[in-house]
Amino acid sequence: MEKFRSFDEIRKSLEKKETDCKAIVKYYLSKIETKAQLNAFVEVYSQSALEQAAAIDEKIAAGKAGKLAGMVIGIKDVLCYNEHESNASSKILEGFESQFTGTAVQRLIDEDAIIIGRLNCDEFGMGSSNENSVHGKVLNAIDETRVPGGSSGGSAVAVQANLCTVSLGTDTGGSVRQPAAFTGVIGIKPTYSRVSRFGLIAYASSFDTIGVFSNNVKDNALVLETMAGPDDYDSTSSRKPVPAYSKLLHFDKPAKIAYLKETVHSEALQPEIKANTLNVLEKLKEEGHKVEEVNFPLLDYVLPTYYILTTAEASSNLSRFDGVKYGYRTPNAHNLESMYKLTRSEGFGEEVKRRIMLGTFVLSASYYDAYFTKAQKVRKLIKDYTEDLLTKYDYIVLPTTPSTAFKFGEHSNDPVAMYLEDLFTVQASVSGVPSISIPNGKDDKGLPIGLQIMTNSFKEAELYAFANYLTAAAFNK
């Protein structure tokens, strides 16, 4: 049996003096080395993690340690960590070393979490398979011929393969929840603005959200409550109080639950995922909860709305990467114009270039109103419709993904098929509401299936409590 699959286990071992933080870090370092073929880590911070561990061991001995003492965390390669490289898994940022630590990461460090390394991802968070990284693809630990999901594939696999206690990912349209489903772990996208984006390399600023991967709900809740809250460095971060999510996991009241007809009856839905989702809904009815089928007629518009708006924001955000101040610069330039063109052509991968061009197109003078302005209006309709449903129901339950993990290369030559992998996750992103993916059995090939739960904005405490209830042994007996 593997050690340290939960933070409670780590904490008890530390309290009984059966281990110390240095030994815990060494355990994870050995696991990372043993599982190196998975390619989850871009860089392992062996020395700094051991130094952090030694300092925290002294704090524990003095009775001054923070609430995350002993927790070992991996961070997605889009999060800044002072004096460590951050390159968004892109050639265009090769060699870039961050001069500061992002707020979310710093708050974990302040509570004595140990950062063990940075994790592979799709370039700039653009992808659903982790095949778009300059560092190569990440392998799914359950079946190494299959994708781990994206864009936070390395973060998902690091938790799946027990290479760290918890990991951080980012979710723009499903980039935490979809890989969580593909790897059989828990992944949350909090309410937009719940966690500061300061220190996050931007893809689409009105969608980007820092999320958490874990093996259990309690660890996930503990990390989010530590990271969340207002931040003077991010004017979009919410000033709403942050509950102690990890202490509010008890769930014992009848709930009103909606499930979307258009998702469970979708032709794209794999039969085993449909069966497992309906089984959960039936069990909820048996447990006395009110479960009702509802229509979401805007589902067909969610994905195009998401891709129009996110590519537009990407076109704007990624214009700063031009080879002038930092990162990659082409050696083949002969004047200023060719330096810009060649640097960006050589530095960005194919998927990132595709999205920049799409975004530039929808922002162009001739098409701005026809695409971008219209998509903003549709986004408002989707958000209003979703929030209206969530005033009538406590939760919306739906599959996380239409299929289980697909094989490498299966969608590589068909961008639309790849984009459709986000079909069920983008609604929460477009609406800005929190959403969590939890494991929901396996298909006939033994591949994990995810169940997604949404609730209204800033109701993460209720979301965690319900997720904890659904993952409890008593519910699944």
C-alpha positions in Angstrom: 0.0 0.0 0.0 1.3 3.4 -1.0 2.1 5.9 1.7 0.9 9.5 2.0 -2.3 9.3 -0.1 -3.9 12.0 2.1 -2.7 14.9 4.2 -4.4 13.4 7.3 -2.1 10.4 7.0 0.9 12.7 6.7 -0.2 14.8 9.7 -0.7 11.8 11.9 2.7 10.4 11.0 4.3 13.7 11.9 2.4 13.9 15.2 3.5 10.4 16.1 7.1 11.3 15.1 7.0 8.3 12.7 8.4 10.5 10.0 9.5 14.1 9.3 9.1 16.5 6.4 12.5 15.7 4.9 11.6 12.0 4.8 8.3 12.8 3.2 10.0 14.9 0.5 12.6 12.1 -0.1 9.7 9.6 -0.5 8.0 11.7 -3.2 11.4 12.4 -4.9 12.0 8.7 -5.2 8.4 8.2 -6.6 9.0 11.0 -9.2 12.3 9.3 -10.2 10.6 5.8 -10.5 7.7 7.2 -12.5 9.8 9.6 -14.7 8.5 8.0 -17.9 5.1 9.6 -17.2 6.7 13.0 -17.9 4.5 14.7 -15.4 7.2 17.0 -14.0 9.0 19.6 -16.2 11.4 20.4 -13.3 11.8 18.9 -9.9 13.0 21.2 -7.1 14.9 18.6 -5.2 17.3 20.9 -3.3 14.8 23.8 -2.5 12.1 21.3 -1.4 14.5 19.5 1.0 15.6 22.9 2.3 12.0 23.9 2.9 11.4 20.6 4.6 14.3 21.0 6.9 13.1 24.5 7.9 9.6 23.2 8.5 10.8 20.3 10.7 12.5 23.0 12.9 9.2 24.9 13.0 7.3 21.7 14.0 9.8 21.0 16.8 9.2 24.6 18.0 5.4 24.3 17.8 5.3 27.1 15.2 4.4 25.3 12.0 1.6 26.3 9.6 -1.5 24.3 8.9 0.0 22.8 5.7 3.2 21.6 7.3 4.2 18.4 5.5 2.0 18.8 2.5 4.0 18.4 -0.7 2.6 20.3 -3.7 3.4 20.4 -7.4 2.5 23.5 -9.5 1.4 23.8 -13.1 4.0 25.3 -15.4 1.9 28.5 -15.8 2.3 29.6 -12.1 5.1 31.9 -11.1 7.5 30.8 -8.3 10.3 33.2 -7.4 13.8 32.3 -8.8 12.4 29.3 -10.6 11.7 28.9 -14.3 8.1 29.3 -15.6 7.6 28.8 -19.3 4.0 27.7 -19.8 5.4 24.6 -21.5 6.3 26.9 -24.5 9.5 27.4 -26.4 8.8 31.1 -26.5 9.4 31.4 -22.8 12.4 29.1 -22.6 14.9 30.2 -19.9 12.4 32.7 -18.3 12.9 32.8 -14.6 10.2 34.4 -12.5 11.1 37.4 -10.3 8.2 36.8 -7.9 5.8 34.2 -6.5 2.1 34.2 -7.5 -0.3 34.9 -4.7 -1.9 31.5 -4.6 1.4 29.7 -4.4 2.8 32.1 -1.8 -0.2 31.6 0.5 0.5 27.9 0.5 4.1 28.4 1.2 3.2 30.8 4.1 1.3 27.9 5.7 4.4 25.7 5.3 3.5 23.7 2.2 6.5 22.4 0.3 6.7 23.1 -3.5 8.4 20.0 -5.1 8.4 21.1 -8.8 6.6 22.4 -11.8 4.2 20.3 -13.8 3.9 19.7 -17.6 0.8 21.1 -19.4 -0.5 22.0 -22.8 1.3 25.1 -24.0 -0.2 28.2 -22.4 -3.1 26.0 -21.1 -4.4 25.4 -24.6 -5.4 21.8 -25.1 -7.5 18.9 -23.9 -4.9 16.1 -24.1 -1.5 17.4 -22.9 -0.1 16.7 -26.4 0.7 20.4 -27.0 3.7 20.8 -24.7 7.2 21.7 -25.7 8.3 19.2 -23.1 6.5 16.3 -24.7 3.3 14.5 -23.8 2.3 13.4 -20.3 1.2 9.7 -20.0 -1.8 8.5 -18.1 -0.6 6.3 -15.3 -3.5 3.9 -15.7 -2.9 3.3 -19.5 0.3 4.9 -20.9 -1.1 4.7 -24.4 -3.8 7.2 -23.4 -3.9 10.9 -22.8 -4.2 12.3 -19.2 -6.5 15.1 -20.4 -5.5 18.7 -20.5 -4.4 21.3 -20.2 -3.4 20.4 -16.6 -2.4 16.8 -17.5 0.9 16.8 -15.5 -0.9 18.1 -12.4 -3.5 15.4 -12.7 -1.0 12.6 -13.2 1.2 13.8 -10.4 -1.7 13.2 -7.9 -2.9 10.1 -9.7 0.6 8.5 -9.5 1.2 9.7 -5.9 4.1 12.0 -6.9 2.9 14.7 -4.5 0.1 15.1 -2.0 -1.8 17.8 -3.9 -1.2 19.7 -7.1 -2.3 23.1 -8.6 -3.7 23.4 -12.1 -5.6 26.0 -14.0 -9.0 25.8 -15.5 -10.1 28.0 -18.4 -12.7 25.7 -19.9 -12.3 22.4 -18.1 -8.5 22.1 -17.8 -8.7 20.9 -14.2 -12.0 18.9 -14.3 -11.4 17.0 -17.6 -8.0 15.6 -16.6 -9.3 14.9 -13.1 -12.0 12.7 -14.8 -9.5 11.0 -17.1 -7.1 10.1 -14.3 -9.6 9.2 -11.5 -8.8 12.0 -9.1 -10.7 15.0 -7.7 -10.4 18.4 -9.4 -12.2 21.7 -8.7 -12.7 24.9 -10.7 -13.7 27.5 -8.0 -15.9 30.5 -8.7 -14.1 32.9 -11.0 -12.4 35.6 -8.8 -12.4 33.3 -5.7 -8.6 32.8 -6.1 -6.2 35.6 -7.1 -4.7 35.3 -10.6 -1.6 37.3 -9.8 1.3 35.2 -10.9 -0.7 33.1 -13.4 0.5 33.4 -17.0 -2.6 34.4 -18.8 -4.5 32.5 -21.5 -8.0 34.1 -21.3 -8.2 36.5 -18.4 -12.0 36.5 -17.9 -12.0 32.7 -17.7 -8.7 31.6 -16.1 -9.1 30.1 -12.7 -6.6 28.3 -10.4 -7.9 25.0 -9.3 -6.8 22.0 -7.1 -6.2 18.3 -7.7 -6.3 15.8 -4.8 -7.2 12.2 -3.9 -9.9 13.3 -1.4 -12.3 16.2 -0.9 -10.8 17.3 2.5 -7.3 17.9 1.1 -8.8 19.8 -1.8 -10.9 22.0 0.5 -8.0 22.7 2.8 -5.8 23.9 -0.1 -8.6 26.1 -1.6 -9.4 27.8 1.7 -5.7 28.6 2.1 -5.3 30.1 -1.4 -8.7 31.9 -1.7 -9.5 35.5 -0.8 -8.9 39.1 -1.8 -5.6 40.2 -3.2 -4.4 43.8 -3.7 -2.4 42.6 -6.7 -5.5 41.3 -8.5 -8.4 43.8 -8.8 -10.7 41.1 -10.1 -10.3 38.9 -6.9 -13.4 38.8 -4.8 -13.5 40.4 -1.3 -16.2 37.9 -0.1 -15.1 36.1 3.1 -13.6 32.6 2.7 -15.2 29.9 4.8 -13.1 27.1 6.3 -14.2 24.7 3.6 -12.3 21.7 5.2 -14.4 22.0 8.4 -17.7 22.2 6.6 -17.8 18.9 4.9 -20.8 17.4 6.7 -23.8 16.9 4.5 -27.1 15.7 6.0 -30.0 17.5 4.4 -32.3 16.7 1.4 -31.1 18.5 -1.7 -32.8 19.6 -4.9 -30.7 18.3 -7.8 -31.1 19.0 -11.5 -29.5 17.0 -14.4 -29.3 18.3 -17.9 -31.3 16.4 -20.4 -29.0 17.5 -23.2 -26.0 16.0 -21.6 -27.2 12.6 -20.4 -29.0 12.0 -23.7 -26.2 13.4 -25.9 -25.2 11.2 -28.9 -21.6 12.0 -28.1 -21.8 10.4 -24.6 -20.1 7.1 -24.0 -22.6 4.5 -22.9 -20.8 3.6 -19.7 -20.6 7.2 -18.6 -24.3 7.6 -19.2 -25.0 4.5 -17.2 -22.8 5.5 -14.3 -24.3 9.0 -14.2 -27.8 7.7 -14.2 -26.9 5.2 -11.5 -25.8 8.1 -9.2 -29.0 10.1 -9.9 -31.1 7.0 -9.1 -29.2 6.5 -5.9 -29.8 10.1 -4.9 -33.5 9.6 -5.4 -33.4 6.5 -3.2 -31.6 8.6 -0.5 -34.5 11.0 -0.5 -33.2 13.8 -2.6 -35.4 15.6 -5.2 -33.8 14.8 -8.6 -35.3 16.3 -11.8 -34.4 16.4 -15.4 -34.2 20.0 -16.9 -33.6 21.4 -20.3 -30.6 23.5 -21.1 -31.4 24.7 -24.6 -28.3 26.9 -24.9 -25.9 23.9 -24.7 -25.2 24.0 -28.5 -24.0 27.6 -28.1 -21.7 27.2 -25.1 -18.7 25.7 -26.9 -18.6 28.2 -29.8 -19.1 31.1 -27.4 -16.3 29.8 -25.2 -13.8 29.4 -28.2 -14.7 32.8 -29.7 -14.1 34.7 -26.5 -11.1 32.7 -25.2 -9.2 32.9 -28.5 -9.9 36.7 -28.7 -8.5 37.1 -25.2 -5.5 34.8 -26.1 -4.8 36.9 -29.1 -4.5 40.0 -26.9 -2.7 38.3 -23.9 -0.1 36.6 -26.0 0.9 39.6 -28.0 3.4 40.4 -25.3 5.6 37.4 -26.2 7.6 38.9 -29.0 11.2 38.2 -28.3 12.1 41.7 -27.2 12.4 41.6 -23.4 12.6 37.9 -22.4 12.2 34.4 -23.6 13.0 33.0 -27.1 14.3 35.2 -29.8 14.9 33.9 -33.4 18.5 33.7 -34.5 17.3 34.1 -38.2 16.0 37.7 -38.1 17.4 40.3 -40.5 15.3 43.3 -39.4 12.8 44.3 -36.7 9.7 43.1 -38.5 11.3 39.7 -39.3 12.4 39.3 -35.7 8.8 39.7 -34.5 7.4 37.4 -37.1 10.0 34.6 -36.9 10.2 34.7 -33.1 6.4 34.1 -32.8 6.3 31.6 -35.7 9.2 29.6 -34.3 8.4 30.1 -30.6 4.7 29.2 -30.5 3.3 25.7 -31.1 0.7 24.9 -33.7 -2.4 24.9 -31.4 -1.4 28.2 -29.8 -0.9 29.8 -33.3 -4.2 28.4 -34.4 -6.0 30.1 -31.4 -4.1 33.4 -31.8 -5.2 33.5 -35.4 -8.8 32.6 -34.6 -8.8 35.3 -31.9 -7.3 37.9 -34.2 -9.9 37.1 -36.8 -12.9 37.5 -34.5 -11.4 40.8 -33.2 -10.8 42.3 -36.6 -12.8 45.3 -37.6 -15.0 43.5 -40.1 -16.0 40.7 -37.8 -15.9 42.2 -34.3 -19.6 42.7 -34.0 -20.6 39.6 -35.9 -18.5 37.3 -33.6 -17.0 38.9 -30.5 -19.9 41.2 -29.5 -22.5 38.5 -30.2 -20.5 35.9 -28.2 -20.4 38.3 -25.2 -24.2 38.6 -25.4 -24.7 34.9 -25.6 -22.3 34.4 -22.7 -24.6 36.7 -20.6 -27.6 34.5 -21.6 -25.8 31.3 -20.7 -24.7 32.8 -17.3 -28.2 34.0 -16.5 -29.8 30.7 -17.5 -27.3 28.7 -15.4 -27.7 31.0 -12.4 -31.5 30.9 -12.7 -31.4 27.1 -12.6 -29.1 27.3 -9.6 -31.6 29.4 -7.7 -34.2 26.7 -8.2 -31.9 23.7 -7.5 -29.0 23.3 -5.1 -26.8 21.5 -7.6 -26.6 20.6 -11.3 -25.1 17.1 -11.9 -23.7 16.0 -15.3 -20.9 13.9 -16.8 -17.5 15.6 -16.7 -16.6 14.4 -20.2 -18.3 12.8 -23.1 -15.7 10.0 -23.2 -13.1 8.4 -21.1 -9.4 9.0 -21.9 -8.7 8.6 -25.6 -5.5 7.3 -27.2 -2.6 9.6 -28.2 -3.0 11.0 -31.7 -6.7 10.1 -31.9 -7.9 13.7 -32.3 -4.5 15.3 -33.3 -5.6 16.0 -36.9 -9.1 17.1 -36.0 -9.2 20.3 -33.8 -13.0 20.3 -33.7 -13.1 16.7 -32.3 -10.5 17.8 -29.7 -12.6 20.9 -28.8 -15.7 18.7 -28.3 -13.9 17.1 -25.4 -14.8 20.3 -23.5 -18.5 20.0 -24.3 -19.7 19.5 -20.7 -17.1 21.5 -18.8 -17.3 24.9 -20.6 -20.8 25.8 -19.1 -19.3 26.4 -15.7 -16.4 28.4 -17.2 -18.6 30.6 -19.3 -21.0 31.2 -16.3 -18.1 31.7 -13.8 -19.7 29.3 -11.3 -17.8 26.6 -9.3 -17.6 23.1 -10.5 -16.0 19.9 -9.3 -15.2 16.6 -10.9 -15.2 13.4 -8.7 -14.5 9.8 -9.7 -17.6 7.8 -10.8 -16.4 4.3 -11.5 -14.7 2.9 -14.6 -15.6 1.9 -18.1 -15.2 -1.6 -19.6 -11.5 -0.9 -20.3 -10.9 0.1 -16.7 -10.6 3.8 -17.5 -11.9 6.3 -14.9 -15.2 8.1 -15.4 -15.8 11.6 -13.9 -19.0 13.0 -12.4 -19.3 16.8 -12.5 -21.3 18.9 -9.9 -22.0 22.6 -10.3 -23.5 25.0 -7.8 -24.0 28.8 -7.6 -21.1 31.3 -7.3 -19.2 31.3 -4.0 -20.9 28.2 -2.7 -17.8 26.1 -2.6 -18.5 25.0 0.9 -21.8 23.4 -0.2 -20.1 22.0 -3.3 -17.4 20.3 -1.2 -19.9 19.0 1.3 -22.0 17.4 -1.4 -18.9 16.0 -3.2 -17.7 14.5 0.1 -21.1 12.9 0.6 -21.0 11.4 -3.0 -17.5 10.0 -2.5 -18.1 8.6 0.9 -18.0 4.8 1.2 -21.5 4.8 2.7 -23.0 6.4 -0.4 -21.1 4.0 -2.7 -21.7 0.7 -0.8 
